[in-house]
Amino acid sequence: MPEADYQDSQVAFLEWARDRIKKDGVIVYNHKLRRKGGCILHPMSWIARAQGLVLVEEIVWDRGSTHNHCPQMMWQQTERLFILRKPEGEYRLRNTKATGLPQTSDVWRVNKAPVNGHNAPFPLELAEAAVKAWCPAGGTVIDPYSGSGTTALACMNTGRQFIGSERLKKYFNLSLKRLGGAA
């Protein structure tokens, strides 16, 4: 996909998500820095184009490893979690010892996920930390790209409701198997 089309599709997705979250809800948007033509393209270059959203956190996820070993660049082993909300919504994160958040700084050191049949598995520890930080107990998490079901499992483990979708049947079936057949 041409870069401009890719970025436009990401803006469209963020605005779609904005229209579906509650006033005090957040969007946790995971993305790597992109490289094109020898330059880094930071996701903020398109996130900033999404209307009606403000950035409240940028978490650097240190994966502890990389699969990209290109001799023409530094080996990228981080991704980002961008936390976005509606401007009029209240940001409910309370980062104190009393909340028991597993991650309390803007750098999260969570090793990559074990191979599970998905081409880009998300670590359960990372998903659980995000769910605990930005969804109240009993709240609902929506993952429109639920892949192998990591976010669903994180919700099950932390007492949150989950709604997800996955367009690739092999990943949908993998998530059902992983979740014990629950749909």
Residue pairs with C-beta under 8 A, 6 or more apart in sequence:
1 9
3 34
3 36
3 41
7 45
7 46
7 49
8 46
10 31
10 43
10 46
10 47
11 46
11 47
11 49
11 50
13 144
14 27
14 29
14 47
14 50
14 53
14 84
15 50
15 51
15 52
15 53
17 27
17 144
18 27
18 50
18 51
18 52
18 53
18 84
18 86
20 142
21 27
21 85
21 86
21 142
22 89
23 86
23 88
23 89
23 90
24 85
24 89
24 90
24 91
24 92
25 85
25 86
25 89
26 56
26 83
26 84
26 85
26 91
26 134
27 53
27 82
27 83
27 84
27 85
28 81
28 82
28 83
28 130
28 134
29 43
29 47
29 81
29 82
29 83
29 84
30 61
30 79
30 80
30 81
30 82
30 122
31 43
31 79
31 80
31 82
32 43
32 76
32 78
32 79
32 80
33 40
33 41
33 42
33 43
33 76
33 78
33 80
34 40
34 41
34 43
35 41
35 73
35 76
38 72
43 80
43 82
44 55
44 58
44 82
47 53
47 55
47 82
47 84
50 84
52 86
52 87
53 84
53 85
53 86
53 87
54 84
54 85
54 86
54 87
55 82
55 83
55 84
56 83
56 84
56 85
56 91
56 93
57 81
57 82
57 83
57 93
57 106
58 80
58 81
58 82
58 83
58 106
59 80
59 81
59 82
59 83
59 103
59 106
59 107
59 108
60 78
60 79
60 80
60 106
60 107
60 108
61 78
61 79
61 80
61 81
61 108
61 110
61 126
62 77
62 78
62 107
62 108
62 109
62 110
63 77
63 78
63 79
63 110
63 111
63 112
64 77
64 109
64 110
64 111
64 112
65 77
65 111
65 112
66 75
66 76
66 77
68 75
68 76
69 75
81 108
81 130
83 134
85 91
92 134
92 136
93 133
93 134
95 101
95 104
95 133
100 132
101 129
101 132
101 133
102 125
102 128
102 129
102 132
103 110
103 129
103 133
108 126
108 129
110 123
110 125
110 126
110 129
111 123
112 121
112 123
113 121
113 122
113 123
113 124
113 150
114 121
115 121
116 148
116 174
116 178
117 148
117 170
117 171
117 174
118 147
118 148
118 171
118 174
120 147
121 147
121 148
121 150
122 147
122 148
122 150
122 151
123 150
124 150
124 153
124 154
124 157
127 150
127 151
127 153
127 154
128 154
128 157
128 158
130 154
131 141
131 151
131 154
131 155
131 158
131 160
132 158
135 141
135 155
135 160
137 158
137 159
137 160
138 159
138 160
138 161
139 160
139 161
140 160
140 161
140 162
140 163
141 151
141 154
141 155
141 160
141 161
141 162
141 163
142 162
142 163
142 164
143 151
143 152
143 162
143 163
143 164
143 165
144 164
144 165
145 165
145 166
146 152
146 164
146 165
146 166
146 171
146 172
146 175
147 166
147 171
147 175
148 171
148 174
148 175
148 178
149 164
149 174
149 175
149 176
149 178
149 179
151 162
151 164
152 162
152 164
152 175
152 179
153 178
153 179
154 160
155 161
155 162
156 162
156 179
164 175
166 172
166 175
176 182
176 183
